[in-house]
Amino acid sequence: MAARSSIPERYLSQSAFFHLDKVNTPVLILHGEKDLTILFGEGEMMFYALRQLGKTAEFVAYANGDHSLSRHSRADALDVNRRILEWFDRYLKPTPGTRTQQ
C-alpha cells in the first residue's frame, strides 16, 4: 500500500503561496476589503511575498468590495476594468518592432 501524504504536506504542495518563487508573470491583485471568500489579509500577504521575492506585483484594495468587485459599486467596477485593461496594455502588448506569430 502506498504511503499517503499528510495533511500538512498536501497543504504545502497545493498552496500557491508556497510556490511564488516560480512566478514569472507580473501579478495584479485587486481585492475587496470585505471579501469573505479569500480574506483580505491573504491577498496582502501574497502581494508582499511576491515583492519580497523581487516579482512584479501590484495590489489595489477596494474598501467596500467583496469577492465580486463588479457587484458592489459602479465606480469600483469601472476602476477594476480600467486597471485590468491598463495591465494588459503594459504587459501583454508586443513591444514596437517585435513580430507576432500568426
A tleap script that builds the chain and sets N, CA, C and O, in Angstrom:
source leaprc.protein.ff14SB
mol = sequence {
  NMET ALA ALA ARG SER SER ILE PRO GLU ARG
  TYR LEU SER GLN SER ALA PHE PHE HIE LEU
  ASP LYS VAL ASN THR PRO VAL LEU ILE LEU
  HIE GLY GLU LYS ASP LEU THR ILE LEU PHE
  GLY GLU GLY GLU MET MET PHE TYR ALA LEU
  ARG GLN LEU GLY LYS THR ALA GLU PHE VAL
  ALA TYR ALA ASN GLY ASP HIE SER LEU SER
  ARG HIE SER ARG ALA ASP ALA LEU ASP VAL
  ASN ARG ARG ILE LEU GLU TRP PHE ASP ARG
  TYR LEU LYS PRO THR PRO GLY THR ARG THR
  GLN CGLN
}
set mol.1.N position { 0.839 -1.177 0.000 }
set mol.1.CA position { 0.000 0.000 0.000 }
set mol.1.C position { 0.886 1.243 0.000 }
set mol.1.O position { 1.825 1.347 0.789 }
set mol.2.N position { 0.581 2.170 -0.879 }
set mol.2.CA position { 1.370 3.400 -0.991 }
set mol.2.C position { 1.119 4.290 0.219 }
set mol.2.O position { 0.009 4.355 0.747 }
set mol.3.N position { 2.166 4.964 0.640 }
set mol.3.CA position { 2.040 5.876 1.786 }
set mol.3.C position { 1.244 7.103 1.369 }
set mol.3.O position { 1.476 7.678 0.305 }
set mol.4.N position { 0.319 7.489 2.206 }
set mol.4.CA position { -0.480 8.685 1.928 }
set mol.4.C position { 0.243 9.892 2.502 }
set mol.4.O position { 0.833 9.823 3.580 }
set mol.5.N position { 0.190 10.992 1.775 }
set mol.5.CA position { 0.825 12.203 2.285 }
set mol.5.C position { -0.009 12.776 3.425 }
set mol.5.O position { -1.230 12.628 3.459 }
set mol.6.N position { 0.663 13.419 4.338 }
set mol.6.CA position { -0.037 14.013 5.468 }
set mol.6.C position { -0.772 15.267 5.019 }
set mol.6.O position { -0.489 15.830 3.962 }
set mol.7.N position { -1.709 15.686 5.837 }
set mol.7.CA position { -2.484 16.896 5.537 }
set mol.7.C position { -1.558 18.109 5.392 }
set mol.7.O position { -1.703 18.862 4.428 }
set mol.8.N position { -0.606 18.328 6.319 }
set mol.8.CA position { 0.284 19.488 6.146 }
set mol.8.C position { 1.108 19.422 4.851 }
set mol.8.O position { 1.305 20.440 4.187 }
set mol.9.N position { 1.583 18.233 4.501 }
set mol.9.CA position { 2.347 18.099 3.248 }
set mol.9.C position { 1.478 18.425 2.044 }
set mol.9.O position { 1.923 19.095 1.112 }
set mol.10.N position { 0.239 17.950 2.065 }
set mol.10.CA position { -0.668 18.219 0.955 }
set mol.10.C position { -0.972 19.707 0.862 }
set mol.10.O position { -1.015 20.266 -0.234 }
set mol.11.N position { -1.184 20.349 1.999 }
set mol.11.CA position { -1.453 21.785 2.021 }
set mol.11.C position { -0.276 22.555 1.430 }
set mol.11.O position { -0.463 23.428 0.582 }
set mol.12.N position { 0.921 22.235 1.873 }
set mol.12.CA position { 2.117 22.937 1.382 }
set mol.12.C position { 2.311 22.719 -0.113 }
set mol.12.O position { 2.708 23.644 -0.822 }
set mol.13.N position { 2.041 21.528 -0.599 }
set mol.13.CA position { 2.259 21.241 -2.014 }
set mol.13.C position { 1.217 21.900 -2.909 }
set mol.13.O position { 1.489 22.169 -4.079 }
set mol.14.N position { 0.020 22.165 -2.369 }
set mol.14.CA position { -1.064 22.712 -3.191 }
set mol.14.C position { -1.322 24.194 -2.975 }
set mol.14.O position { -2.133 24.787 -3.687 }
set mol.15.N position { -0.662 24.793 -2.024 }
set mol.15.CA position { -0.871 26.207 -1.736 }
set mol.15.C position { -0.039 27.072 -2.678 }
set mol.15.O position { 1.180 26.923 -2.762 }
set mol.16.N position { -0.706 27.968 -3.377 }
set mol.16.CA position { 0.007 28.864 -4.296 }
set mol.16.C position { 1.057 29.692 -3.565 }
set mol.16.O position { 2.104 30.010 -4.129 }
set mol.17.N position { 0.782 30.035 -2.328 }
set mol.17.CA position { 1.700 30.876 -1.558 }
set mol.17.C position { 3.098 30.258 -1.472 }
set mol.17.O position { 4.094 30.980 -1.501 }
set mol.18.N position { 3.175 28.951 -1.368 }
set mol.18.CA position { 4.455 28.290 -1.210 }
set mol.18.C position { 5.144 27.987 -2.539 }
set mol.18.O position { 6.148 27.275 -2.573 }
set mol.19.N position { 4.610 28.524 -3.627 }
set mol.19.CA position { 5.212 28.337 -4.951 }
set mol.19.C position { 5.451 29.679 -5.650 }
set mol.19.O position { 5.660 29.721 -6.862 }
set mol.20.N position { 5.420 30.751 -4.898 }
set mol.20.CA position { 5.577 32.077 -5.501 }
set mol.20.C position { 6.950 32.286 -6.122 }
set mol.20.O position { 7.107 33.151 -6.984 }
set mol.21.N position { 7.930 31.527 -5.710 }
set mol.21.CA position { 9.257 31.646 -6.311 }
set mol.21.C position { 9.233 31.251 -7.783 }
set mol.21.O position { 10.146 31.609 -8.526 }
set mol.22.N position { 8.212 30.522 -8.217 }
set mol.22.CA position { 8.102 30.077 -9.607 }
set mol.22.C position { 7.346 31.068 -10.484 }
set mol.22.O position { 7.260 30.874 -11.697 }
set mol.23.N position { 6.801 32.119 -9.897 }
set mol.23.CA position { 6.031 33.117 -10.650 }
set mol.23.C position { 6.983 33.932 -11.519 }
set mol.23.O position { 7.967 34.488 -11.032 }
set mol.24.N position { 6.676 33.995 -12.811 }
set mol.24.CA position { 7.484 34.785 -13.741 }
set mol.24.C position { 6.658 35.845 -14.460 }
set mol.24.O position { 7.194 36.633 -15.239 }
set mol.25.N position { 5.382 35.863 -14.203 }
set mol.25.CA position { 4.458 36.773 -14.859 }
set mol.25.C position { 4.071 37.883 -13.893 }
set mol.25.O position { 3.830 37.607 -12.718 }
set mol.26.N position { 4.003 39.131 -14.352 }
set mol.26.CA position { 3.530 40.207 -13.482 }
set mol.26.C position { 2.139 39.887 -12.935 }
set mol.26.O position { 1.286 39.363 -13.652 }
set mol.27.N position { 1.922 40.207 -11.662 }
set mol.27.CA position { 0.680 39.842 -10.983 }
set mol.27.C position { -0.049 41.107 -10.532 }
set mol.27.O position { 0.534 41.974 -9.881 }
set mol.28.N position { -1.330 41.200 -10.888 }
set mol.28.CA position { -2.205 42.276 -10.454 }
set mol.28.C position { -3.227 41.684 -9.492 }
set mol.28.O position { -4.007 40.809 -9.869 }
set mol.29.N position { -3.222 42.158 -8.258 }
set mol.29.CA position { -4.175 41.683 -7.250 }
set mol.29.C position { -5.153 42.813 -6.951 }
set mol.29.O position { -4.766 43.865 -6.443 }
set mol.30.N position { -6.417 42.586 -7.271 }
set mol.30.CA position { -7.495 43.528 -6.992 }
set mol.30.C position { -8.349 42.887 -5.917 }
set mol.30.O position { -8.950 41.838 -6.149 }
set mol.31.N position { -8.415 43.505 -4.738 }
set mol.31.CA position { -9.008 42.807 -3.602 }
set mol.31.C position { -9.977 43.692 -2.826 }
set mol.31.O position { -9.659 44.824 -2.461 }
set mol.32.N position { -11.155 43.152 -2.586 }
set mol.32.CA position { -12.137 43.834 -1.746 }
set mol.32.C position { -11.843 43.587 -0.281 }
set mol.32.O position { -11.576 42.454 0.119 }
set mol.33.N position { -11.889 44.631 0.516 }
set mol.33.CA position { -11.603 44.502 1.944 }
set mol.33.C position { -12.664 43.688 2.681 }
set mol.33.O position { -12.408 43.192 3.778 }
set mol.34.N position { -13.848 43.547 2.092 }
set mol.34.CA position { -14.926 42.790 2.722 }
set mol.34.C position { -15.090 41.398 2.117 }
set mol.34.O position { -16.127 40.759 2.292 }
set mol.35.N position { -14.079 40.937 1.415 }
set mol.35.CA position { -14.103 39.611 0.792 }
set mol.35.C position { -14.013 38.549 1.875 }
set mol.35.O position { -13.038 38.505 2.625 }
set mol.36.N position { -15.019 37.697 1.962 }
set mol.36.CA position { -15.012 36.609 2.940 }
set mol.36.C position { -14.638 35.275 2.296 }
set mol.36.O position { -14.472 34.277 2.998 }
set mol.37.N position { -14.504 35.246 0.966 }
set mol.37.CA position { -14.094 34.027 0.267 }
set mol.37.C position { -12.584 33.873 0.342 }
set mol.37.O position { -12.078 32.812 0.705 }
set mol.38.N position { -11.876 34.923 0.001 }
set mol.38.CA position { -10.422 34.983 0.157 }
set mol.38.C position { -10.168 36.190 1.050 }
set mol.38.O position { -10.347 37.333 0.630 }
set mol.39.N position { -9.759 35.933 2.255 }
set mol.39.CA position { -9.625 37.013 3.229 }
set mol.39.C position { -8.633 38.067 2.760 }
set mol.39.O position { -7.626 37.760 2.122 }
set mol.40.N position { -8.939 39.309 3.088 }
set mol.40.CA position { -8.135 40.446 2.638 }
set mol.40.C position { -6.666 40.282 3.012 }
set mol.40.O position { -5.787 40.582 2.205 }
set mol.41.N position { -6.395 39.817 4.209 }
set mol.41.CA position { -5.015 39.629 4.652 }
set mol.41.C position { -4.244 38.634 3.795 }
set mol.41.O position { -3.027 38.751 3.657 }
set mol.42.N position { -4.943 37.652 3.216 }
set mol.42.CA position { -4.283 36.686 2.344 }
set mol.42.C position { -3.827 37.349 1.047 }
set mol.42.O position { -2.754 37.039 0.531 }
set mol.43.N position { -4.641 38.259 0.524 }
set mol.43.CA position { -4.245 38.996 -0.671 }
set mol.43.C position { -3.038 39.878 -0.406 }
set mol.43.O position { -2.106 39.941 -1.208 }
set mol.44.N position { -3.071 40.562 0.743 }
set mol.44.CA position { -1.922 41.393 1.128 }
set mol.44.C position { -0.659 40.542 1.305 }
set mol.44.O position { 0.422 40.916 0.850 }
set mol.45.N position { -0.811 39.409 1.964 }
set mol.45.CA position { 0.323 38.534 2.204 }
set mol.45.C position { 0.923 38.037 0.883 }
set mol.45.O position { 2.144 37.968 0.739 }
set mol.46.N position { 0.071 37.697 -0.064 }
set mol.46.CA position { 0.539 37.250 -1.381 }
set mol.46.C position { 1.325 38.368 -2.066 }
set mol.46.O position { 2.395 38.132 -2.627 }
set mol.47.N position { 0.788 39.575 -2.015 }
set mol.47.CA position { 1.455 40.722 -2.628 }
set mol.47.C position { 2.829 40.969 -2.009 }
set mol.47.O position { 3.825 41.095 -2.720 }
set mol.48.N position { 2.872 41.038 -0.677 }
set mol.48.CA position { 4.145 41.331 -0.016 }
set mol.48.C position { 5.168 40.216 -0.246 }
set mol.48.O position { 6.362 40.487 -0.379 }
set mol.49.N position { 4.712 38.987 -0.294 }
set mol.49.CA position { 5.629 37.874 -0.566 }
set mol.49.C position { 6.188 37.979 -1.983 }
set mol.49.O position { 7.383 37.777 -2.195 }
set mol.50.N position { 5.331 38.294 -2.952 }
set mol.50.CA position { 5.803 38.467 -4.335 }
set mol.50.C position { 6.839 39.580 -4.423 }
set mol.50.O position { 7.877 39.420 -5.065 }
set mol.51.N position { 6.557 40.699 -3.781 }
set mol.51.CA position { 7.501 41.823 -3.811 }
set mol.51.C position { 8.813 41.463 -3.119 }
set mol.51.O position { 9.887 41.835 -3.590 }
set mol.52.N position { 8.727 40.742 -2.005 }
set mol.52.CA position { 9.927 40.320 -1.280 }
set mol.52.C position { 10.806 39.437 -2.157 }
set mol.52.O position { 12.032 39.451 -2.039 }
set mol.53.N position { 10.165 38.661 -3.046 }
set mol.53.CA position { 10.890 37.786 -3.965 }
set mol.53.C position { 11.371 38.528 -5.214 }
set mol.53.O position { 11.980 37.925 -6.098 }
set mol.54.N position { 11.099 39.835 -5.288 }
set mol.54.CA position { 11.530 40.625 -6.433 }
set mol.54.C position { 10.640 40.491 -7.655 }
set mol.54.O position { 11.050 40.826 -8.766 }
set mol.55.N position { 9.426 40.002 -7.454 }
set mol.55.CA position { 8.483 39.821 -8.566 }
set mol.55.C position { 7.720 41.119 -8.815 }
set mol.55.O position { 7.554 41.943 -7.915 }
set mol.56.N position { 7.264 41.282 -10.045 }
set mol.56.CA position { 6.439 42.438 -10.393 }
set mol.56.C position { 5.023 42.168 -9.921 }
set mol.56.O position { 4.380 41.218 -10.369 }
set mol.57.N position { 4.538 43.014 -9.008 }
set mol.57.CA position { 3.193 42.832 -8.471 }
set mol.57.C position { 2.616 44.181 -8.079 }
set mol.57.O position { 3.330 45.092 -7.661 }
set mol.58.N position { 1.303 44.280 -8.227 }
set mol.58.CA position { 0.570 45.476 -7.811 }
set mol.58.C position { -0.646 45.023 -7.030 }
set mol.58.O position { -1.293 44.037 -7.384 }
set mol.59.N position { -0.951 45.746 -5.969 }
set mol.59.CA position { -2.084 45.415 -5.105 }
set mol.59.C position { -2.989 46.633 -5.004 }
set mol.59.O position { -2.530 47.732 -4.691 }
set mol.60.N position { -4.273 46.436 -5.269 }
set mol.60.CA position { -5.252 47.513 -5.158 }
set mol.60.C position { -6.361 47.035 -4.231 }
set mol.60.O position { -6.952 45.976 -4.446 }
set mol.61.N position { -6.637 47.825 -3.201 }
set mol.61.CA position { -7.680 47.487 -2.234 }
set mol.61.C position { -8.923 48.325 -2.494 }
set mol.61.O position { -8.837 49.515 -2.795 }
set mol.62.N position { -10.080 47.681 -2.372 }
set mol.62.CA position { -11.369 48.356 -2.518 }
set mol.62.C position { -12.093 48.249 -1.180 }
set mol.62.O position { -12.465 47.155 -0.757 }
set mol.63.N position { -12.292 49.387 -0.513 }
set mol.63.CA position { -12.823 49.420 0.852 }
set mol.63.C position { -14.172 48.733 0.985 }
set mol.63.O position { -14.412 48.050 1.981 }
set mol.64.N position { -15.044 48.892 0.024 }
set mol.64.CA position { -16.382 48.302 0.120 }
set mol.64.C position { -16.535 47.044 -0.718 }
set mol.64.O position { -17.641 46.523 -0.860 }
set mol.65.N position { -15.448 46.557 -1.266 }
set mol.65.CA position { -15.511 45.410 -2.160 }
set mol.65.C position { -15.617 44.089 -1.438 }
set mol.65.O position { -15.067 43.904 -0.352 }
set mol.66.N position { -16.341 43.167 -2.066 }
set mol.66.CA position { -16.374 41.805 -1.559 }
set mol.66.C position { -15.644 40.924 -2.579 }
set mol.66.O position { -14.709 41.393 -3.227 }
set mol.67.N position { -16.044 39.674 -2.732 }
set mol.67.CA position { -15.320 38.789 -3.652 }
set mol.67.C position { -15.563 39.162 -5.119 }
set mol.67.O position { -14.686 38.966 -5.960 }
set mol.68.N position { -16.731 39.691 -5.423 }
set mol.68.CA position { -17.039 40.125 -6.783 }
set mol.68.C position { -16.922 41.637 -6.846 }
set mol.68.O position { -17.832 42.355 -6.433 }
set mol.69.N position { -15.815 42.112 -7.357 }
set mol.69.CA position { -15.568 43.549 -7.357 }
set mol.69.C position { -16.491 44.309 -8.302 }
set mol.69.O position { -16.569 45.535 -8.226 }
set mol.70.N position { -17.187 43.612 -9.186 }
set mol.70.CA position { -18.078 44.312 -10.118 }
set mol.70.C position { -19.489 44.431 -9.581 }
set mol.70.O position { -20.334 45.049 -10.229 }
set mol.71.N position { -19.776 43.859 -8.415 }
set mol.71.CA position { -21.143 43.783 -7.914 }
set mol.71.C position { -21.529 44.906 -6.969 }
set mol.71.O position { -22.719 45.181 -6.813 }
set mol.72.N position { -20.584 45.558 -6.339 }
set mol.72.CA position { -20.940 46.441 -5.237 }
set mol.72.C position { -21.008 47.914 -5.580 }
set mol.72.O position { -21.831 48.631 -5.010 }
set mol.73.N position { -20.183 48.387 -6.481 }
set mol.73.CA position { -20.144 49.814 -6.777 }
set mol.73.C position { -19.783 50.033 -8.241 }
set mol.73.O position { -18.831 49.445 -8.754 }
set mol.74.N position { -20.541 50.868 -8.889 }
set mol.74.CA position { -20.254 51.154 -10.302 }
set mol.74.C position { -18.865 51.774 -10.445 }
set mol.74.O position { -18.122 51.416 -11.359 }
set mol.75.N position { -18.512 52.689 -9.563 }
set mol.75.CA position { -17.207 53.350 -9.632 }
set mol.75.C position { -16.076 52.338 -9.473 }
set mol.75.O position { -15.092 52.386 -10.211 }
set mol.76.N position { -16.211 51.428 -8.520 }
set mol.76.CA position { -15.171 50.415 -8.331 }
set mol.76.C position { -15.116 49.450 -9.506 }
set mol.76.O position { -14.034 49.054 -9.938 }
set mol.77.N position { -16.289 49.069 -10.028 }
set mol.77.CA position { -16.320 48.162 -11.182 }
set mol.77.C position { -15.601 48.801 -12.372 }
set mol.77.O position { -14.837 48.134 -13.070 }
set mol.78.N position { -15.845 50.085 -12.602 }
set mol.78.CA position { -15.160 50.783 -13.692 }
set mol.78.C position { -13.657 50.857 -13.433 }
set mol.78.O position { -12.856 50.688 -14.352 }
set mol.79.N position { -13.276 51.108 -12.183 }
set mol.79.CA position { -11.862 51.175 -11.841 }
set mol.79.C position { -11.178 49.822 -12.046 }
set mol.79.O position { -10.072 49.755 -12.581 }
set mol.80.N position { -11.843 48.749 -11.618 }
set mol.80.CA position { -11.296 47.395 -11.804 }
set mol.80.C position { -11.037 47.132 -13.278 }
set mol.80.O position { -9.952 46.690 -13.656 }
set mol.81.N position { -12.039 47.406 -14.112 }
set mol.81.CA position { -11.893 47.149 -15.552 }
set mol.81.C position { -10.821 48.027 -16.181 }
set mol.81.O position { -10.067 47.565 -17.037 }
set mol.82.N position { -10.745 49.290 -15.765 }
set mol.82.CA position { -9.704 50.190 -16.282 }
set mol.82.C position { -8.320 49.655 -15.932 }
set mol.82.O position { -7.428 49.615 -16.780 }
set mol.83.N position { -8.147 49.244 -14.679 }
set mol.83.CA position { -6.843 48.732 -14.237 }
set mol.83.C position { -6.446 47.459 -14.979 }
set mol.83.O position { -5.281 47.279 -15.333 }
set mol.84.N position { -7.417 46.578 -15.212 }
set mol.84.CA position { -7.129 45.339 -15.942 }
set mol.84.C position { -6.694 45.656 -17.362 }
set mol.84.O position { -5.714 45.095 -17.853 }
set mol.85.N position { -7.420 46.556 -18.029 }
set mol.85.CA position { -7.047 46.915 -19.401 }
set mol.85.C position { -5.678 47.578 -19.453 }
set mol.85.O position { -4.893 47.302 -20.360 }
set mol.86.N position { -5.382 48.447 -18.494 }
set mol.86.CA position { -4.054 49.080 -18.439 }
set mol.86.C position { -2.963 48.034 -18.197 }
set mol.86.O position { -1.881 48.115 -18.779 }
set mol.87.N position { -3.252 47.058 -17.340 }
set mol.87.CA position { -2.295 45.985 -17.052 }
set mol.87.C position { -2.018 45.175 -18.322 }
set mol.87.O position { -0.871 44.856 -18.634 }
set mol.88.N position { -3.092 44.851 -19.046 }
set mol.88.CA position { -2.925 44.124 -20.307 }
set mol.88.C position { -2.094 44.937 -21.292 }
set mol.88.O position { -1.201 44.400 -21.946 }
set mol.89.N position { -2.386 46.232 -21.398 }
set mol.89.CA position { -1.609 47.085 -22.296 }
set mol.89.C position { -0.133 47.090 -21.914 }
set mol.89.O position { 0.741 47.042 -22.780 }
set mol.90.N position { 0.133 47.148 -20.632 }
set mol.90.CA position { 1.511 47.230 -20.148 }
set mol.90.C position { 2.273 45.923 -20.347 }
set mol.90.O position { 3.452 45.944 -20.700 }
set mol.91.N position { 1.616 44.793 -20.124 }
set mol.91.CA position { 2.360 43.534 -20.091 }
set mol.91.C position { 2.040 42.536 -21.200 }
set mol.91.O position { 2.765 41.555 -21.364 }
set mol.92.N position { 0.979 42.763 -21.959 }
set mol.92.CA position { 0.618 41.807 -22.994 }
set mol.92.C position { 0.789 42.318 -24.418 }
set mol.92.O position { 0.878 41.522 -25.354 }
set mol.93.N position { 0.837 43.622 -24.591 }
set mol.93.CA position { 1.019 44.148 -25.934 }
set mol.93.C position { 2.452 43.928 -26.390 }
set mol.93.O position { 3.387 44.094 -25.607 }
set mol.94.N position { 2.630 43.557 -27.652 }
set mol.94.CA position { 4.000 43.404 -28.145 }
set mol.94.C position { 4.716 44.758 -28.161 }
set mol.94.O position { 4.102 45.794 -28.414 }
set mol.95.N position { 5.983 44.730 -27.895 }
set mol.95.CA position { 6.759 45.968 -27.949 }
set mol.95.C position { 6.970 46.346 -29.408 }
set mol.95.O position { 7.038 45.469 -30.269 }
set mol.96.N position { 7.073 47.636 -29.696 }
set mol.96.CA position { 7.272 48.065 -31.085 }
set mol.96.C position { 8.484 47.384 -31.697 }
set mol.96.O position { 9.542 47.282 -31.075 }
set mol.97.N position { 8.311 46.922 -32.919 }
set mol.97.CA position { 9.418 46.274 -33.621 }
set mol.97.C position { 9.441 44.760 -33.482 }
set mol.97.O position { 10.213 44.090 -34.168 }
set mol.98.N position { 8.600 44.208 -32.597 }
set mol.98.CA position { 8.559 42.754 -32.479 }
set mol.98.C position { 7.449 42.217 -33.359 }
set mol.98.O position { 6.437 42.876 -33.598 }
set mol.99.N position { 7.663 41.020 -33.828 }
set mol.99.CA position { 6.661 40.388 -34.694 }
set mol.99.C position { 5.818 39.428 -33.878 }
set mol.99.O position { 6.315 38.753 -32.976 }
set mol.100.N position { 4.540 39.375 -34.207 }
set mol.100.CA position { 3.654 38.423 -33.538 }
set mol.100.C position { 3.478 37.193 -34.421 }
set mol.100.O position { 3.525 37.305 -35.646 }
set mol.101.N position { 3.277 36.032 -33.824 }
set mol.101.CA position { 3.057 34.820 -34.580 }
set mol.101.C position { 1.639 34.805 -35.110 }
set mol.101.O position { 0.715 35.303 -34.466 }
set mol.102.N position { 1.476 34.224 -36.299 }
set mol.102.CA position { 0.135 34.133 -36.879 }
set mol.102.C position { -0.218 32.695 -37.131 }
set mol.102.O position { -1.311 32.403 -37.618 }
savepdb mol mol.pdb
quit
